[in-house]
Every structure is written in C-alpha cells, then in structure tokens.
C-alpha cells in the first residue's frame, strides 16, 4: 500500500484554532510524495478552550491530565464531524496536539491531545507525540516539518512558515530552525485593539518604527545562537515580552516595530542560508502571517529572494499536511525527524501509535 487517506491535525501556539486537513498522500518514489488536500477546516476555539489551553501550564497535575484526556476526546469528536460533513473516510489520524511546555534545555516538550482518546472516539488508527524522542536524544524537538518540506516542496530553496513562531527549512542546506516569534506576539498586540489578529497588517501600517525598541529586540541573546534552535511560549514570557512591555511606544508603533523586527530576523536568515546572495532563491511562505500584507511586503523589500505565497489551502494547512506525512512515515517505520534539523544525537522514527495498523503496513 502506497496511497493513504490521512487526517492531519495541528494546533499552533497562536491558538487560532484546531486545523484539520484530509489529505491523500502517495509515495511516487523514495523520498518523494504526491499530495492532495481533499477537505480542510479550522475550528476556532471557544473562549473556554482558549483560556484552558493558555492557562494549563500553571495548573496542577490532575487538571493537566484531565485536560489532556478531554482535549483528545474533543479532537476525536471534531474529526468525526469533519469526516461526516465531507462524506470522507480516513486510514489514519496524525495529530501534533497542542504544545503546553517546550523546554528542550530541560529535556522535555509536551503536547496534549491524548491519542488513546482520539482513537477511542474515532476508531481510526492514530499517531501522536512526535517530539519526545528527539528531545530525549538531545534535540530541540522542533521544528519537525523540515522533512515534509523536503519530500513535498523540494523544488523551493526554502520553506518559511509564519505561524506562532517563524520557522524556516532549507533542504539544500539540510537545516531547519525557529527564526523568531511571529503571530504569537503580533496577536497579543492586536488583542489590545479587541481584534484576534492584525488583518492585512492594518494596525502596523498606522504605526512607526520605534528604533530603541527595535534595537533592544534585535539584541536578544537567542539571535546569536547557532542552529539548530527552537522557541516556546515560556521563552516569550521570560525573554521577549518583557522587552516589549517596558517600551514607552504606543500600541501602533509597537506593532510596526515587531513587524520590522520579525522581517529583519527572517531576511538575515534567508541571506545566511543563501551564502550572502539570495537573488536566485525561491522562498515558499505559509502560515497565517502570509496573509499579513504589511509583513509580506516588508519582507519582499528586505530580501532579493523571490517570496512566493501559495493558495489558501497550503497557506493555512501546510503544517497539518506535514504532520500527516510524518504520521505515515512513522507507521511505515521510516525516519521522520532529522537530527540535522533538531540537533539530536541521531535521526529518529518518532510518534506514539494507538490502534490497529495492520492494514496500513
């Protein structure tokens, strides 16, 4: 069997909602896969889920494990409704889950969304828990989508995802890493305007760059680290947001300055991966930040690389698609996490299995 119908599941750090993508993946040759996205949806979190997920890292162990179980059931119910509404069936569910803790320096990265619960609710074999093995092997546990970028989008020089964090992969350089915060901080400013996000970058467009704040952000120690490297919500709270909060800049100026900071870090990264000449490079941009017109235009003005924004299905569901691929690679017992991307001792076959996989092997 080399053709699979899979539901890829993703919940990002910006907590926009639960992304579900029903995809057909077919292995056309070793290391090359063809994909079709048959249906997709983002299920926006109700306020009770958004609050529970955002506060979970501060709760006791009983609440944590109850939430893990209930969230897995919630994912399963969402998948059942999604498949029923689109008259689709699936061979496999591959769920990233929702990250609560990401502390690779402390040997842990924890995503909730209990695989037992997903399987029990749906009856569909399920793969979860993709990051743990890599972290135990000394890796960052992130970013994981680099292998999917290579297998599915290898014709591009780099793949840039503008989600909660901006991360980039280069199959030619065999590198993948987090670059900077992105929507997780932009959305936080937008909420001060009673908006979920800065639509088209309109708030940033009204602002001006505060160069004192920009300089302080660009001087944050993380940007001096060698690759591979990754970021988590805890880092935002302890290292990044205090710098923004101390600034006397108004809210519009903070938004514009954050956009400039993000673009500065990304454009420098593109140049570094290009060996100092990005003029012939093609960068494939996905994630919610790809809709931020001001951010994308600013990026295009700061790099000679061709910045390509694909259609909305790929912009919004590329990570769900990527985890669908990671899931079937796990089932086939093939390497799905690369140490060159994460810094682990070696490549790994990562993911926990729930259910009967005999029909997939």
Helices and strands as residue ranges (DSSP letters): E 3-11, E 17-29, E 32-44, H 47-55, G 56-58, H 61-85, E 92-103, G 104-106, E 108-112, H 115-122, E 126-128, H 132-136, H 146-153, E 158-162, E 165-170, E 175-181, H 183-191, G 199-201, H 202-206, H 211-218, G 221-224, H 233-235, I 236-240, H 241-246, H 251-273, E 282-286, G 288-291, H 293-302, E 306-309, H 312-331, H 339-342, E 352-354
